[in-house]
Amino acid sequence: MIDDFGRQLCSPKELLNRWILPPRRSARLLDGVHRQKFEVPFEQLIIFSTNLDPKDLVDDAFLRRIRHKVGIEAPPRDIYEKIFNAYAKRLGMNPCPDAVDYLFRAVLRKGRCTRASDCRDLLEIVQSICRFRRQPVHLTRELMQESSRSLHQRV
């Protein structure tokens, strides 16, 4: 898996040239001890992950060579709320519609898309704040504001 594709030291084109062509055989020859060669079954599945626009990284010819592409769009409000509430429950927090509402509106007000990872990141900061203060882990709008400032998102 190549995560954050497009941010490596080499160019995206160079990296794709290295990995995109499938091997001609389903086995590789390896050198063993005493220069013995032996065949090892070999299959590869390369996964590229990026939040950059692929068209900014490579041309259409390269994109055609990547047969399967999966786009993950920003979750709409109802899905965002389900992700948020499920993660809050997982962390042992009470449901707090004000916190979800604050976060959703603040993200949009900043002019950026919602990300499912916002829920995890901010709720884990709320959890850390509560533990640091030696108080029960709970969720409030105020703690959500504080966690967003702590994450430097100023959501």
N, C-alpha and C positions, 0 to 999 in steps of 0.2 A: 504494500500500500504506500502510495506517495501522497502524503498529506500536505495541504497548503500548496498545491501545485502552482507554480509560477513564482514562487518566492525563494527558490533554490539559487545557489551561486551560479550555476550554469544556466544557459538560456532554456526556455521551455522546449524549443525546437530540438536542441541537443539532447535533452532528457528523453523526449518522445522518440527520437531516432534510436536511442539506445534500447528502449523497452517495448516499443509498439509492434515491432515485427515478431510474429510468433515463431518459435523454433521450428525448423524443418522436420525434426524428428521428435518422437515422444520419449527419447532417452538421451542421456548425455554420457560421454566418456570421461571418466575421472582417472587421475593418476593415483595409484596406491603406493604402498611401500615397495621398494626395490623396482620402481618404474613399471609396475604392473598396471595395465589399464583394465578397468572394469566398467560395465554399463550400468547406469542407474536410471530408473524410470523418472521422467521429468515432465511436469505440467506446470504451466504458469497461468496465473490470473492476476493481472495488473489492475489495480484500482487507483484512480486519480481522484483526489478530493481538493476542491478549491472553492473559495467564495468570490473569486474574480470571474469576470465574463470570459468564457473560453475563447470567444472571437478576438479578444484583446491579447491572447497568448499565442495562438497559432492560426494558420489559415484554414480555409475550408477543406483542403485536401487532407490535412491532418485530422480534422474533426470527422471526416468520413471514415477514416481508418479506425476510429474508436466507435465500435458498433453500438454499444449499449451506453446510453447516457441517461442519468436520472437527475432531474432537477428537483430541488427541495425548496419550495416557496415559503414565504413568511406565513405563519399560521394565522388564520382569521380569528377574530375575537373569541368565538365560542370554543375553538380548539385551544387557543392560548389559555383561556380560563381553565379548561380541563387539565392541561399540562401543569399549570400553576397549582391548582387545588390538589392534584394527585401528588405532586412533589411536596407540597406543604404537609399533606397527610403522612407521607413517607418519613418526613422529619419530625413528626409528632406535633405539628402546629395546628391550631384552631383555624377553621375557615374564616377569612376576613374579606368580604366583598369590596370594602373600601381600599384595601391594599392592592387588590387586582385592578380595580378601577383606576387608582392613582398610577400604577405602573403602566397600564395600557395607554392611558391618555398622555402620560409624560413621554413615553417612547415616541408616539405619533407627533407630539408637539415639537420634539427635537428634530422631526423631519426624517426619521429613519424607520426602517421596517422592524416589526417585531421579530424576535428570535426566540425559539423554544429554549435556548440555552440561558436566556436572561432569567427565566424562572429559577433554574437550578442555582445559578451564580448568586443572585440576590437573596434567595431564601437561605442559602448556606451562610451568607454574611449575617443575616438576621439571627440565625442559629448561633453563630460565633459571638455576636454582640450579647445575646442573652446569657450564654455560658460565661462570658467574661464578667458580666455584671452579677453573676451567680443568682440569676432569676429564672423562673420557669421559661422554657422555650415557648414563645407565643408570637403571634403576628398582629401587628397594628399598622395603620397607615404611616405613623411616625417612624416606626422601625424600618419600613420599606423606603421612606425618604432617606433615612440615615444610611441604609445599606447602599442605596444608589449613589449617594455622595462618596461613600467609602470606596466604591468601585470606580470612581472618577468618571462615571458616565453622566453624572448630574442629570439623571433622567427625570 
